[in-house]
Amino acid sequence: MATLIIMLAVGTMLVLALFACYVLGWANEAFHVQIDPRVEQVISILPGANCGGCGFVGCGEYADAVVAGNAPPDRCPVGGAACAAAIAKLLGLDLKASFPYRPVVHCGAYYEDRLKKNDYVDGEPTCAGANLVSGVQGCTYGCLGLGDCVTACNYDAIHMVDGLAVVDYDTCIGCGACKRACPRNIISMVPFKAEQMLVVACANRDFGKDVKAVCKVGCIGCKACTRFSGLFTVENNLPRIDYEKYDPAKPEEFAQAFAKCPMKRLVYVGKPTADQLAAVADETLPPVIEPRPETTVDKTPWQG
């Protein structure tokens, strides 16, 4: 009797196993998704950084989009022009002229330039934490100086210099991690049509009198730039540059605006030119200022 029960149990398990194999085989055929082999080829061309700089979650998702025609072949900031050319050749696409996007910090106020600073000692020492607290510094738009962007960057391409985020364009690959990390959204990605680009180094949208009350170098919204160049528009008391029209080969289009800015908030950022390097070759570099939380606060009580 015991032998019969064992045989029935074994037979039942065998039948169930065969049935499961059949179901799995049927499901594999019924739900199989055909993958375009070119996706794997595109993935093999990409550097595999999965940095998100292309606007997609990772290299695999970007490869799917490129092959499907939903993304251009030149979106990878890490791979650069060589990677874009290889993908375009593989897919038979025409590679249009494009420019790498690099981050720009729209704030030019170092620690001593900021007014109405207060101690920030009780909260989490991050920009995201400080941004939730009122009164850390007078300007509610500017860089908080606690380095969330530095922490987010995997390429050591942005550093805190006397309380201000400064991009190292020799190292930056344009992944956009610093932009995404900034709680005040003062970092934007700009098409670098040249090694150096003209940018607006301020994000304060208040009226001039209010700006001067909180910052020594903030843009006062005077609109002088718009009177000298059609590249500029002013929205919410803050100038913006139309980079679609921006042509670095025609500096005369914005030279006057640059020269006439009373607060000198139109600045050039990017890699220094050979002439600029030669001009400072004999100068002694100042000591490097290490990141520290106290760069955003003043140890003397604010008296108003």
Secondary structure, 3 states (H helix, E strand, C coil): CHHHHHHHHHHHHHHHHHHHHHHHHHHHHHCCCCCCHHHHHHHHHCCCCCCCCCCCCCHHHHHHHHHCCCCCCCCCCCCHHHHHHHHHHHHCCCCCCCCCEEEEECCCCCHHHECCCCCCCCCCCCHHHHCCCCCCCCCCCCCCCCCHHHHHCCCCCEEEECCEEEECCCCCCCCCHHHHHCCCCCEEEEECCCCEEEEECCCCCCCHHHHHHHECCCCCCCCHHHHHCCCEEEECCEEEECCCCCCCCCHHHCHHHHHHCCCCCEEEEECCCHHHHHHCCCCCCCCCCCCCHHHHCCCCCCCC
